[in-house]
Amino acid sequence: MKIEWMTLLATCLCSVVFAQTPEERFAADLAAGSREVERIACDFTETRHMQVLTDDIVREGRFDYRRLAHMVLDFASGDRIMMDGERFVMRTQGVETVARMNSNPMLRQLQTILDACLTGNLDRLRASGRMEIELTDRGYRLKLVPLARAAQRYVSRIVLLFDRSDMTLDELRLEQPSGDFTHYRFRNKRLNE
């Protein structure tokens, strides 16, 4: 009789655990995976698709993130994009442009999303837009449609792919209302170096 009760209890507990929605599983995995991460360094490939051009523009570089909200994309060409919480600095062909993060809704949205992904703060992601989460073979696909009208002018949808093994970002795709998009693929990730 005691074994039957324990079996019944174990069955009930297992069904509760497996009954989690993809969002609940994602939230738990993201929080656990990002808890110890203070820094991420990796290589990336940026692919920019513009309908007015015949070929996509593909660039390589190194991505560096440091908690909280300090991000750098160093391109092999010498170009650089840096976000440090307050400022957005872009160097293109030797010319540097500096802007305040609050002055551009798309930059603010991007910084919020990247920081939320890297710190495991799902509430910040929820506040950024309407979310849809799917479980994939390798991890999770998160689709985010911005809620802010100012951001919607620049970004119609953001798609993020996470590696389930460590909950780091594998891919980021920013889609524009025009049909143009920018797609980042992250690889050779090194955590806390």
KAWO-V778026 format. One record per helix or strand. SS is the DSSP state (@ for helix, = for strand). FROM is the first residue (numbers start at 1). LEN is the number of residues. Records with the same first field share a line. If there is no record, write none. Layout:
# KAWO-V778026
SS = FROM-LEN  FROM-LEN
This chain:
# KAWO-V778026
@ = 2-17  22-13  101-3  105-15  122-7  149-4
= = 39-11  57-10  70-6  80-4  87-6  95-6  129-7  139-8  157-7  169-7  181-11
